Structure formats: C-alpha cells, structure tokens
Amino acid sequence: MKEEKIIVPANGYLILFLFLLLFFGGIVQIILTESGWYGFAIFTAIIIAPGFIMVQPNNSRVLLLFGKYAGTVKKNGFYWVNPFYTKKKISLRASNFDSERLKVNDKLGNPVMISTILVWRVLDTYKAAFDVDNYENFVRVQTDAAVRKLASMYPYDNFADEGHVEDITLRSSVNEVSETLEKEIEERLSIAGIEVLEARIGYLAYAQEIANAMLKRQQATAIVAARHKIVEGAVSMVEMALEELGKKNIVELDEERKAAMVSNLMVILCGDKDASPVLNTGTLNH
C-alpha cells in the first residue's frame, strides 16, 4: 500500500513571469513582425497556465498524473506544477461533527437516546483520498457505529435494586466513557487517515417510551435511600436518649415504657409531618 508523499513544487511567481513574457511577448512580436511563428510562444503560455495552484494554510492539494498518485502539496503558497496533473483539494483543518441522536440499547437492554460530538482532521491525505470512497461520509457512518457499540458496553445508570453494580455507567462515568469512545472511533477511522482530536457524548437520555417510568424509578430509589439514612439517624438518637436517661437517673423505665418511648420517638423522627403533642395526666395504662 502506498503512503503519502510530500512534494514542494516550483515557485509560482517565477513561472508566472515566464507565462506573462511568453504570452504578451508573443502577441507583441506577431504585431511587429507579422510572423506566425511567435504563435508557438502564445500556445506554450496557454499550456503553462493550468499548472498554477494556490495552497492556503491548513489545506493541501493531492496531485495525480493520468490516474497515478504523484504527491501531496501541504506547504501553503503559490506554486506551479505539471499542467496535466489532476488536483484534488483536501482540507487539513479541524472539523466538528455532531452526530444525530440514535436510539440504542444499553448493556441492560434499556432503550436510550445518545449522540456524540467529534473533533477530527485529515492526517494522511493519501488514505483520505484513495483508501475510502468519501472520507467525510466515512467519518459520519463509522462514528454512528462506534456510538452504538459504546452504548451496548455500559448501562445507563446503576440502581439499588439491580442484581449487579457496574463501576462505569454512561451517565456518571463521563471521562472513562469518552476515552473509550475516542479509542473506538480512532481505530475505525485510521484506515481513512483521520486523526481524532476529541470525542465525547453530546446527548444522553432514556428513550421516550420508558423515560417516565425510569424517572419514577430514580425518584423511588432516591426516596428509599433517604428513608434509610433517616432511620439510621433515628435509631442512633433513640439509643442516645435511652442511654442519657439511664446515666442521669431522670426516670426509671421498665421494658414496656421503653418500648412505648422508642415507638413514639421513631414516629416523631421518621414521620413526614410535625408531631402533635398530647398531654397525658394519667398512667401509661389509663
């Protein structure tokens, strides 16, 4: 397989001077001498003219001679090349690609909507021009394929009721997922001589058909976790209250009264509403 060959053509300004000399000099001589032989000078200038090229910064020209690769001009400036060369312009500037939102299944089979933002540029003009049919379309298709594969490798999120817990998820592990995505896309685009500068997830959400259900599930998980912390704190406070009452001998509590006190404290500490105090002027059993 051929590789990219960098060439530096002839200075375009010198050839431009020669072109002007042949073209206008030939016209002047024909007028003065009325000799048709100077027409060859004009004909030569006309043949020279198609060889002029201008390469702007971060651009390139791929040159072919009757279908054979001749080289690539990457240095910006004004040049002259063989007039019979076919010149193909390829940009070396960084390009930004925002993929469409794709519906794919994550590792747990949940449908999610995902898109990626890719920053890329052409590194090898020979591969970009000849190893793939259309390198820009190739970038789009392979990026979509890489995103689909990435989504199937990780779950969208972890839930407390799942039988297993993943260390990396699409929602929370942004850096790890972006590194994996970048490597996957770079491997796919290397055949086209494309360098991946950055790849990251641009949009991520559950698909519409399960979005409401998963939102309720997330809310329920958060409520259960909050209740768990409240109960832990309430048990600790009840334990501390009983211990302090026992140390200071404020009141003697038998097992029945301790149970009633624990019950009342747990209701007060774990309840959603403020407790309503009740004044008891009798005994516990009346």
C-alpha positions as protocol buffer text, in pm:
chain_id: "A"
residue {
  index: 1
  type: MET
  ca { x: 0 y: 0 z: 0 }
}
residue {
  index: 2
  type: LYS
  ca { x: 131 y: 344 z: -94 }
}
residue {
  index: 3
  type: GLU
  ca { x: 193 y: 614 z: 159 }
}
residue {
  index: 4
  type: GLU
  ca { x: 158 y: 989 z: 149 }
}
residue {
  index: 5
  type: LYS
  ca { x: 440 y: 1164 z: -39 }
}
residue {
  index: 6
  type: ILE
  ca { x: 503 y: 1531 z: 35 }
}
residue {
  index: 7
  type: ILE
  ca { x: 637 y: 1738 z: -254 }
}
residue {
  index: 8
  type: VAL
  ca { x: 731 y: 2105 z: -293 }
}
residue {
  index: 9
  type: PRO
  ca { x: 655 y: 2227 z: -650 }
}
residue {
  index: 10
  type: ALA
  ca { x: 824 y: 2505 z: -844 }
}
residue {
  index: 11
  type: ASN
  ca { x: 787 y: 2865 z: -735 }
}
residue {
  index: 12
  type: GLY
  ca { x: 471 y: 3000 z: -893 }
}
residue {
  index: 13
  type: TYR
  ca { x: 593 y: 3359 z: -923 }
}
residue {
  index: 14
  type: LEU
  ca { x: 887 y: 3268 z: -1146 }
}
residue {
  index: 15
  type: ILE
  ca { x: 665 y: 3064 z: -1377 }
}
residue {
  index: 16
  type: LEU
  ca { x: 409 y: 3345 z: -1376 }
}
residue {
  index: 17
  type: PHE
  ca { x: 677 y: 3584 z: -1501 }
}
residue {
  index: 18
  type: LEU
  ca { x: 767 y: 3336 z: -1777 }
}
residue {
  index: 19
  type: PHE
  ca { x: 398 y: 3298 z: -1866 }
}
residue {
  index: 20
  type: LEU
  ca { x: 348 y: 3674 z: -1899 }
}
residue {
  index: 21
  type: LEU
  ca { x: 669 y: 3705 z: -2104 }
}
residue {
  index: 22
  type: LEU
  ca { x: 565 y: 3433 z: -2349 }
}
residue {
  index: 23
  type: PHE
  ca { x: 203 y: 3539 z: -2380 }
}
residue {
  index: 24
  type: PHE
  ca { x: 233 y: 3915 z: -2416 }
}
residue {
  index: 25
  type: GLY
  ca { x: 576 y: 3895 z: -2585 }
}
residue {
  index: 26
  type: GLY
  ca { x: 434 y: 3663 z: -2847 }
}
residue {
  index: 27
  type: ILE
  ca { x: 144 y: 3899 z: -2916 }
}
residue {
  index: 28
  type: VAL
  ca { x: 376 y: 4197 z: -2949 }
}
residue {
  index: 29
  type: GLN
  ca { x: 612 y: 4011 z: -3186 }
}
residue {
  index: 30
  type: ILE
  ca { x: 326 y: 3894 z: -3404 }
}
residue {
  index: 31
  type: ILE
  ca { x: 204 y: 4253 z: -3437 }
}
residue {
  index: 32
  type: LEU
  ca { x: 553 y: 4390 z: -3508 }
}
residue {
  index: 33
  type: THR
  ca { x: 693 y: 4119 z: -3734 }
}
residue {
  index: 34
  type: GLU
  ca { x: 366 y: 3978 z: -3870 }
}
residue {
  index: 35
  type: SER
  ca { x: 521 y: 3633 z: -3829 }
}
residue {
  index: 36
  type: GLY
  ca { x: 304 y: 3340 z: -3721 }
}
residue {
  index: 37
  type: TRP
  ca { x: 596 y: 3156 z: -3563 }
}
residue {
  index: 38
  type: TYR
  ca { x: 552 y: 3359 z: -3244 }
}
residue {
  index: 39
  type: GLY
  ca { x: 214 y: 3192 z: -3206 }
}
residue {
  index: 40
  type: PHE
  ca { x: 403 y: 2898 z: -3052 }
}
residue {
  index: 41
  type: ALA
  ca { x: 501 y: 3125 z: -2763 }
}
residue {
  index: 42
  type: ILE
  ca { x: 135 y: 3208 z: -2701 }
}
residue {
  index: 43
  type: PHE
  ca { x: 42 y: 2839 z: -2730 }
}
residue {
  index: 44
  type: THR
  ca { x: 315 y: 2749 z: -2478 }
}
residue {
  index: 45
  type: ALA
  ca { x: 185 y: 3012 z: -2234 }
}
residue {
  index: 46
  type: ILE
  ca { x: -168 y: 2872 z: -2264 }
}
residue {
  index: 47
  type: ILE
  ca { x: -38 y: 2522 z: -2179 }
}
residue {
  index: 48
  type: ILE
  ca { x: 155 y: 2657 z: -1878 }
}
residue {
  index: 49
  type: ALA
  ca { x: -148 y: 2840 z: -1732 }
}
residue {
  index: 50
  type: PRO
  ca { x: -339 y: 2537 z: -1585 }
}
residue {
  index: 51
  type: GLY
  ca { x: -34 y: 2445 z: -1375 }
}
residue {
  index: 52
  type: PHE
  ca { x: -72 y: 2731 z: -1128 }
}
residue {
  index: 53
  type: ILE
  ca { x: -204 y: 2634 z: -784 }
}
residue {
  index: 54
  type: MET
  ca { x: -252 y: 2825 z: -460 }
}
residue {
  index: 55
  type: VAL
  ca { x: -240 y: 2635 z: -131 }
}
residue {
  index: 56
  type: GLN
  ca { x: -392 y: 2816 z: 167 }
}
residue {
  index: 57
  type: PRO
  ca { x: -289 y: 2749 z: 530 }
}
residue {
  index: 58
  type: ASN
  ca { x: -411 y: 2412 z: 663 }
}
residue {
  index: 59
  type: ASN
  ca { x: -507 y: 2297 z: 315 }
}
residue {
  index: 60
  type: SER
  ca { x: -348 y: 2055 z: 72 }
}
residue {
  index: 61
  type: ARG
  ca { x: -356 y: 1953 z: -292 }
}
residue {
  index: 62
  type: VAL
  ca { x: -334 y: 1587 z: -393 }
}
residue {
  index: 63
  type: LEU
  ca { x: -178 y: 1553 z: -741 }
}
residue {
  index: 64
  type: LEU
  ca { x: -245 y: 1275 z: -990 }
}
residue {
  index: 65
  type: LEU
  ca { x: -93 y: 1223 z: -1334 }
}
residue {
  index: 66
  type: PHE
  ca { x: -329 y: 1022 z: -1556 }
}
residue {
  index: 67
  type: GLY
  ca { x: -461 y: 831 z: -1254 }
}
residue {
  index: 68
  type: LYS
  ca { x: -123 y: 778 z: -1085 }
}
residue {
  index: 69
  type: TYR
  ca { x: -55 y: 938 z: -746 }
}
residue {
  index: 70
  type: ALA
  ca { x: 223 y: 1196 z: -783 }
}
residue {
  index: 71
  type: GLY
  ca { x: 234 y: 1352 z: -437 }
}
residue {
  index: 72
  type: THR
  ca { x: 72 y: 1597 z: -197 }
}
residue {
  index: 73
  type: VAL
  ca { x: 142 y: 1967 z: -153 }
}
residue {
  index: 74
  type: LYS
  ca { x: 86 y: 2076 z: 208 }
}
residue {
  index: 75
  type: LYS
  ca { x: 304 y: 2387 z: 235 }
}
residue {
  index: 76
  type: ASN
  ca { x: 97 y: 2696 z: 175 }
}
residue {
  index: 77
  type: GLY
  ca { x: 196 y: 2935 z: -103 }
}
residue {
  index: 78
  type: PHE
  ca { x: 174 y: 2997 z: -478 }
}
residue {
  index: 79
  type: TYR
  ca { x: 318 y: 2714 z: -692 }
}
residue {
  index: 80
  type: TRP
  ca { x: 333 y: 2574 z: -1040 }
}
residue {
  index: 81
  type: VAL
  ca { x: 300 y: 2203 z: -1116 }
}
residue {
  index: 82
  type: ASN
  ca { x: 269 y: 1989 z: -1425 }
}
residue {
  index: 83
  type: PRO
  ca { x: -30 y: 2126 z: -1618 }
}
residue {
  index: 84
  type: PHE
  ca { x: -152 y: 1771 z: -1681 }
}
residue {
  index: 85
  type: TYR
  ca { x: -184 y: 1696 z: -1309 }
}
residue {
  index: 86
  type: THR
  ca { x: -530 y: 1641 z: -1167 }
}
residue {
  index: 87
  type: LYS
  ca { x: -554 y: 1846 z: -850 }
}
residue {
  index: 88
  type: LYS
  ca { x: -777 y: 1740 z: -559 }
}
residue {
  index: 89
  type: LYS
  ca { x: -821 y: 1975 z: -266 }
}
residue {
  index: 90
  type: ILE
  ca { x: -830 y: 1825 z: 86 }
}
residue {
  index: 91
  type: SER
  ca { x: -866 y: 2040 z: 397 }
}
residue {
  index: 92
  type: LEU
  ca { x: -631 y: 1976 z: 690 }
}
residue {
  index: 93
  type: ARG
  ca { x: -832 y: 2193 z: 929 }
}
residue {
  index: 94
  type: ALA
  ca { x: -1005 y: 2051 z: 1235 }
}
residue {
  index: 95
  type: SER
  ca { x: -1370 y: 1970 z: 1168 }
}
residue {
  index: 96
  type: ASN
  ca { x: -1653 y: 1943 z: 1417 }
}
residue {
  index: 97
  type: PHE
  ca { x: -1918 y: 1673 z: 1375 }
}
residue {
  index: 98
  type: ASP
  ca { x: -2233 y: 1649 z: 1587 }
}
residue {
  index: 99
  type: SER
  ca { x: -2400 y: 1316 z: 1519 }
}
residue {
  index: 100
  type: GLU
  ca { x: -2773 y: 1256 z: 1510 }
}
residue {
  index: 101
  type: ARG
  ca { x: -2948 y: 1125 z: 1818 }
}
residue {
  index: 102
  type: LEU
  ca { x: -2958 y: 748 z: 1789 }
}
residue {
  index: 103
  type: LYS
  ca { x: -3190 y: 509 z: 1970 }
}
residue {
  index: 104
  type: VAL
  ca { x: -2983 y: 218 z: 2100 }
}
residue {
  index: 105
  type: ASN
  ca { x: -3000 y: -37 z: 2381 }
}
residue {
  index: 106
  type: ASP
  ca { x: -2761 y: -10 z: 2675 }
}
residue {
  index: 107
  type: LYS
  ca { x: -2596 y: -308 z: 2842 }
}
residue {
  index: 108
  type: LEU
  ca { x: -2914 y: -385 z: 3039 }
}
residue {
  index: 109
  type: GLY
  ca { x: -3132 y: -365 z: 2730 }
}
residue {
  index: 110
  type: ASN
  ca { x: -3291 y: -28 z: 2812 }
}
residue {
  index: 111
  type: PRO
  ca { x: -3351 y: 193 z: 2505 }
}
residue {
  index: 112
  type: VAL
  ca { x: -3160 y: 521 z: 2527 }
}
residue {
  index: 113
  type: MET
  ca { x: -3112 y: 823 z: 2302 }
}
residue {
  index: 114
  type: ILE
  ca { x: -2747 y: 912 z: 2251 }
}
residue {
  index: 115
  type: SER
  ca { x: -2536 y: 1136 z: 2028 }
}
residue {
  index: 116
  type: THR
  ca { x: -2168 y: 1226 z: 2012 }
}
residue {
  index: 117
  type: ILE
  ca { x: -1957 y: 1532 z: 1935 }
}
residue {
  index: 118
  type: LEU
  ca { x: -1643 y: 1452 z: 1735 }
}
residue {
  index: 119
  type: VAL
  ca { x: -1348 y: 1678 z: 1651 }
}
residue {
  index: 120
  type: TRP
  ca { x: -1131 y: 1535 z: 1373 }
}
residue {
  index: 121
  type: ARG
  ca { x: -893 y: 1627 z: 1092 }
}
residue {
  index: 122
  type: VAL
  ca { x: -718 y: 1462 z: 799 }
}
residue {
  index: 123
  type: LEU
  ca { x: -371 y: 1337 z: 888 }
}
residue {
  index: 124
  type: ASP
  ca { x: -283 y: 1127 z: 581 }
}
residue {
  index: 125
  type: THR
  ca { x: -411 y: 1274 z: 253 }
}
residue {
  index: 126
  type: TYR
  ca { x: -334 y: 960 z: 52 }
}
residue {
  index: 127
  type: LYS
  ca { x: -556 y: 739 z: 273 }
}
residue {
  index: 128
  type: ALA
  ca { x: -831 y: 1001 z: 284 }
}
residue {
  index: 129
  type: ALA
  ca { x: -832 y: 1041 z: -93 }
}
residue {
  index: 130
  type: PHE
  ca { x: -783 y: 684 z: -213 }
}
residue {
  index: 131
  type: ASP
  ca { x: -840 y: 427 z: 65 }
}
residue {
  index: 132
  type: VAL
  ca { x: -1206 y: 524 z: 120 }
}
residue {
  index: 133
  type: ASP
  ca { x: -1472 y: 642 z: -122 }
}
residue {
  index: 134
  type: ASN
  ca { x: -1583 y: 957 z: 62 }
}
residue {
  index: 135
  type: TYR
  ca { x: -1387 y: 1026 z: 377 }
}
residue {
  index: 136
  type: GLU
  ca { x: -1638 y: 1277 z: 521 }
}
residue {
  index: 137
  type: ASN
  ca { x: -1927 y: 1031 z: 486 }
}
residue {
  index: 138
  type: PHE
  ca { x: -1698 y: 758 z: 620 }
}
residue {
  index: 139
  type: VAL
  ca { x: -1644 y: 964 z: 938 }
}
residue {
  index: 140
  type: ARG
  ca { x: -2019 y: 1002 z: 992 }
}
residue {
  index: 141
  type: VAL
  ca { x: -2106 y: 635 z: 939 }
}
residue {
  index: 142
  type: GLN
  ca { x: -1821 y: 496 z: 1148 }
}
residue {
  index: 143
  type: THR
  ca { x: -1891 y: 741 z: 1431 }
}
residue {
  index: 144
  type: ASP
  ca { x: -2252 y: 623 z: 1449 }
}
residue {
  index: 145
  type: ALA
  ca { x: -2135 y: 262 z: 1454 }
}
residue {
  index: 146
  type: ALA
  ca { x: -1889 y: 336 z: 1735 }
}
residue {
  index: 147
  type: VAL
  ca { x: -2159 y: 509 z: 1942 }
}
residue {
  index: 148
  type: ARG
  ca { x: -2391 y: 209 z: 1904 }
}
residue {
  index: 149
  type: LYS
  ca { x: -2117 y: -25 z: 2022 }
}
residue {
  index: 150
  type: LEU
  ca { x: -2030 y: 203 z: 2314 }
}
residue {
  index: 151
  type: ALA
  ca { x: -2390 y: 218 z: 2437 }
}
residue {
  index: 152
  type: SER
  ca { x: -2411 y: -162 z: 2442 }
}
residue {
  index: 153
  type: MET
  ca { x: -2096 y: -188 z: 2658 }
}
residue {
  index: 154
  type: TYR
  ca { x: -2224 y: 6 z: 2963 }
}
residue {
  index: 155
  type: PRO
  ca { x: -2554 y: 53 z: 3146 }
}
residue {
  index: 156
  type: TYR
  ca { x: -2717 y: 393 z: 3151 }
}
residue {
  index: 157
  type: ASP
  ca { x: -2712 y: 407 z: 3531 }
}
residue {
  index: 158
  type: ASN
  ca { x: -2692 y: 192 z: 3844 }
}
residue {
  index: 159
  type: PHE
  ca { x: -2993 y: 117 z: 4061 }
}
residue {
  index: 160
  type: ALA
  ca { x: -3009 y: -20 z: 4411 }
}
residue {
  index: 161
  type: ASP
  ca { x: -3248 y: -299 z: 4308 }
}
residue {
  index: 162
  type: GLU
  ca { x: -3024 y: -437 z: 4036 }
}
residue {
  index: 163
  type: GLY
  ca { x: -2855 y: -770 z: 4092 }
}
residue {
  index: 164
  type: HIS
  ca { x: -2517 y: -627 z: 3999 }
}
residue {
  index: 165
  type: VAL
  ca { x: -2350 y: -287 z: 4014 }
}
residue {
  index: 166
  type: GLU
  ca { x: -2127 y: -158 z: 3734 }
}
residue {
  index: 167
  type: ASP
  ca { x: -1825 y: 58 z: 3807 }
}
residue {
  index: 168
  type: ILE
  ca { x: -1869 y: 252 z: 3481 }
}
residue {
  index: 169
  type: THR
  ca { x: -2200 y: 387 z: 3355 }
}
residue {
  index: 170
  type: LEU
  ca { x: -2290 y: 614 z: 3064 }
}
residue {
  index: 171
  type: ARG
  ca { x: -2438 y: 883 z: 3288 }
}
residue {
  index: 172
  type: SER
  ca { x: -2185 y: 909 z: 3570 }
}
residue {
  index: 173
  type: SER
  ca { x: -1851 y: 798 z: 3421 }
}
residue {
  index: 174
  type: VAL
  ca { x: -1806 y: 1078 z: 3169 }
}
residue {
  index: 175
  type: ASN
  ca { x: -1426 y: 1068 z: 3142 }
}
residue {
  index: 176
  type: GLU
  ca { x: -1397 y: 689 z: 3116 }
}
residue {
  index: 177
  type: VAL
  ca { x: -1675 y: 666 z: 2858 }
}
residue {
  index: 178
  type: SER
  ca { x: -1525 y: 949 z: 2650 }
}
residue {
  index: 179
  type: GLU
  ca { x: -1183 y: 779 z: 2646 }
}
residue {
  index: 180
  type: THR
  ca { x: -1337 y: 450 z: 2533 }
}
residue {
  index: 181
  type: LEU
  ca { x: -1539 y: 628 z: 2265 }
}
residue {
  index: 182
  type: GLU
  ca { x: -1234 y: 816 z: 2138 }
}
residue {
  index: 183
  type: LYS
  ca { x: -1027 y: 497 z: 2108 }
}
residue {
  index: 184
  type: GLU
  ca { x: -1309 y: 312 z: 1933 }
}
residue {
  index: 185
  type: ILE
  ca { x: -1361 y: 588 z: 1676 }
}
residue {
  index: 186
  type: GLU
  ca { x: -986 y: 634 z: 1621 }
}
residue {
  index: 187
  type: GLU
  ca { x: -944 y: 265 z: 1541 }
}
residue {
  index: 188
  type: ARG
  ca { x: -1227 y: 280 z: 1289 }
}
residue {
  index: 189
  type: LEU
  ca { x: -1105 y: 599 z: 1118 }
}
residue {
  index: 190
  type: SER
  ca { x: -736 y: 507 z: 1097 }
}
residue {
  index: 191
  type: ILE
  ca { x: -799 y: 336 z: 762 }
}
residue {
  index: 192
  type: ALA
  ca { x: -901 y: 675 z: 620 }
}
residue {
  index: 193
  type: GLY
  ca { x: -601 y: 864 z: 763 }
}
residue {
  index: 194
  type: ILE
  ca { x: -823 y: 1056 z: 1007 }
}
residue {
  index: 195
  type: GLU
  ca { x: -693 y: 1180 z: 1342 }
}
residue {
  index: 196
  type: VAL
  ca { x: -944 y: 1203 z: 1628 }
}
residue {
  index: 197
  type: LEU
  ca { x: -879 y: 1512 z: 1839 }
}
residue {
  index: 198
  type: GLU
  ca { x: -1173 y: 1475 z: 2078 }
}
residue {
  index: 199
  type: ALA
  ca { x: -1481 y: 1258 z: 2117 }
}
residue {
  index: 200
  type: ARG
  ca { x: -1745 y: 1292 z: 2385 }
}
residue {
  index: 201
  type: ILE
  ca { x: -2114 y: 1223 z: 2440 }
}
residue {
  index: 202
  type: GLY
  ca { x: -2323 y: 1524 z: 2343 }
}
residue {
  index: 203
  type: TYR
  ca { x: -2669 y: 1398 z: 2442 }
}
residue {
  index: 204
  type: LEU
  ca { x: -2782 y: 1112 z: 2664 }
}
residue {
  index: 205
  type: ALA
  ca { x: -3133 y: 1029 z: 2786 }
}
residue {
  index: 206
  type: TYR
  ca { x: -3374 y: 740 z: 2814 }
}
residue {
  index: 207
  type: ALA
  ca { x: -3595 y: 682 z: 2510 }
}
residue {
  index: 208
  type: GLN
  ca { x: -3936 y: 848 z: 2528 }
}
residue {
  index: 209
  type: GLU
  ca { x: -4130 y: 525 z: 2578 }
}
residue {
  index: 210
  type: ILE
  ca { x: -3958 y: 446 z: 2909 }
}
residue {
  index: 211
  type: ALA
  ca { x: -3846 y: 792 z: 3021 }
}
residue {
  index: 212
  type: ASN
  ca { x: -4139 y: 847 z: 3262 }
}
residue {
  index: 213
  type: ALA
  ca { x: -4109 y: 500 z: 3413 }
}
residue {
  index: 214
  type: MET
  ca { x: -3735 y: 533 z: 3466 }
}
residue {
  index: 215
  type: LEU
  ca { x: -3780 y: 879 z: 3619 }
}
residue {
  index: 216
  type: LYS
  ca { x: -4024 y: 733 z: 3874 }
}
residue {
  index: 217
  type: ARG
  ca { x: -3778 y: 453 z: 3940 }
}
residue {
  index: 218
  type: GLN
  ca { x: -3497 y: 701 z: 4005 }
}
residue {
  index: 219
  type: GLN
  ca { x: -3722 y: 901 z: 4237 }
}
residue {
  index: 220
  type: ALA
  ca { x: -3824 y: 588 z: 4426 }
}
residue {
  index: 221
  type: THR
  ca { x: -3461 y: 484 z: 4464 }
}
residue {
  index: 222
  type: ALA
  ca { x: -3373 y: 829 z: 4599 }
}
residue {
  index: 223
  type: ILE
  ca { x: -3666 y: 820 z: 4845 }
}
residue {
  index: 224
  type: VAL
  ca { x: -3567 y: 475 z: 4973 }
}
residue {
  index: 225
  type: ALA
  ca { x: -3206 y: 588 z: 5018 }
}
residue {
  index: 226
  type: ALA
  ca { x: -3321 y: 899 z: 5206 }
}
residue {
  index: 227
  type: ARG
  ca { x: -3551 y: 694 z: 5430 }
}
residue {
  index: 228
  type: HIS
  ca { x: -3268 y: 457 z: 5505 }
}
residue {
  index: 229
  type: LYS
  ca { x: -3050 y: 744 z: 5626 }
}
residue {
  index: 230
  type: ILE
  ca { x: -3339 y: 886 z: 5833 }
}
residue {
  index: 231
  type: VAL
  ca { x: -3400 y: 552 z: 6006 }
}
residue {
  index: 232
  type: GLU
  ca { x: -3029 y: 513 z: 6080 }
}
residue {
  index: 233
  type: GLY
  ca { x: -3021 y: 858 z: 6237 }
}
residue {
  index: 234
  type: ALA
  ca { x: -3343 y: 799 z: 6434 }
}
residue {
  index: 235
  type: VAL
  ca { x: -3218 y: 470 z: 6581 }
}
residue {
  index: 236
  type: SER
  ca { x: -2896 y: 641 z: 6685 }
}
residue {
  index: 237
  type: MET
  ca { x: -3087 y: 926 z: 6851 }
}
residue {
  index: 238
  type: VAL
  ca { x: -3323 y: 688 z: 7038 }
}
residue {
  index: 239
  type: GLU
  ca { x: -3027 y: 485 z: 7160 }
}
residue {
  index: 240
  type: MET
  ca { x: -2855 y: 801 z: 7282 }
}
residue {
  index: 241
  type: ALA
  ca { x: -3173 y: 925 z: 7456 }
}
residue {
  index: 242
  type: LEU
  ca { x: -3221 y: 600 z: 7648 }
}
residue {
  index: 243
  type: GLU
  ca { x: -2854 y: 594 z: 7743 }
}
residue {
  index: 244
  type: GLU
  ca { x: -2860 y: 952 z: 7873 }
}
residue {
  index: 245
  type: LEU
  ca { x: -3180 y: 892 z: 8073 }
}
residue {
  index: 246
  type: GLY
  ca { x: -3023 y: 587 z: 8232 }
}
residue {
  index: 247
  type: LYS
  ca { x: -2700 y: 769 z: 8321 }
}
residue {
  index: 248
  type: LYS
  ca { x: -2868 y: 1070 z: 8484 }
}
residue {
  index: 249
  type: ASN
  ca { x: -3140 y: 867 z: 8661 }
}
residue {
  index: 250
  type: ILE
  ca { x: -3405 y: 1110 z: 8545 }
}
residue {
  index: 251
  type: VAL
  ca { x: -3677 y: 847 z: 8528 }
}
residue {
  index: 252
  type: GLU
  ca { x: -3700 y: 473 z: 8581 }
}
residue {
  index: 253
  type: LEU
  ca { x: -3830 y: 298 z: 8269 }
}
residue {
  index: 254
  type: ASP
  ca { x: -3938 y: -62 z: 8257 }
}
residue {
  index: 255
  type: GLU
  ca { x: -3934 y: -260 z: 7932 }
}
residue {
  index: 256
  type: GLU
  ca { x: -4293 y: -169 z: 7849 }
}
residue {
  index: 257
  type: ARG
  ca { x: -4230 y: 206 z: 7890 }
}
residue {
  index: 258
  type: LYS
  ca { x: -3902 y: 182 z: 7698 }
}
residue {
  index: 259
  type: ALA
  ca { x: -4089 y: 17 z: 7412 }
}
residue {
  index: 260
  type: ALA
  ca { x: -4353 y: 291 z: 7417 }
}
residue {
  index: 261
  type: MET
  ca { x: -4086 y: 563 z: 7426 }
}
residue {
  index: 262
  type: VAL
  ca { x: -3896 y: 405 z: 7138 }
}
residue {
  index: 263
  type: SER
  ca { x: -4216 y: 379 z: 6938 }
}
residue {
  index: 264
  type: ASN
  ca { x: -4307 y: 744 z: 6996 }
}
residue {
  index: 265
  type: LEU
  ca { x: -3957 y: 870 z: 6917 }
}
residue {
  index: 266
  type: MET
  ca { x: -3936 y: 667 z: 6596 }
}
residue {
  index: 267
  type: VAL
  ca { x: -4273 y: 801 z: 6482 }
}
residue {
  index: 268
  type: ILE
  ca { x: -4166 y: 1160 z: 6554 }
}
residue {
  index: 269
  type: LEU
  ca { x: -3819 y: 1131 z: 6396 }
}
residue {
  index: 270
  type: CYS
  ca { x: -3922 y: 931 z: 6090 }
}
residue {
  index: 271
  type: GLY
  ca { x: -4256 y: 1098 z: 6019 }
}
residue {
  index: 272
  type: ASP
  ca { x: -4313 y: 1336 z: 5729 }
}
residue {
  index: 273
  type: LYS
  ca { x: -4529 y: 1572 z: 5936 }
}
residue {
  index: 274
  type: ASP
  ca { x: -4468 y: 1754 z: 6260 }
}
residue {
  index: 275
  type: ALA
  ca { x: -4580 y: 1563 z: 6571 }
}
residue {
  index: 276
  type: SER
  ca { x: -4889 y: 1682 z: 6766 }
}
residue {
  index: 277
  type: PRO
  ca { x: -4811 y: 1676 z: 7141 }
}
residue {
  index: 278
  type: VAL
  ca { x: -5062 y: 1501 z: 7366 }
}
residue {
  index: 279
  type: LEU
  ca { x: -5073 y: 1573 z: 7741 }
}
residue {
  index: 280
  type: ASN
  ca { x: -5118 y: 1255 z: 7939 }
}
residue {
  index: 281
  type: THR
  ca { x: -5224 y: 1320 z: 8305 }
}
residue {
  index: 282
  type: GLY
  ca { x: -5271 y: 956 z: 8394 }
}
residue {
  index: 283
  type: THR
  ca { x: -5058 y: 647 z: 8379 }
}
residue {
  index: 284
  type: LEU
  ca { x: -4941 y: 462 z: 8073 }
}
residue {
  index: 285
  type: ASN
  ca { x: -5221 y: 205 z: 8102 }
}
residue {
  index: 286
  type: HIS
  ca { x: -5508 y: 451 z: 8159 }
}
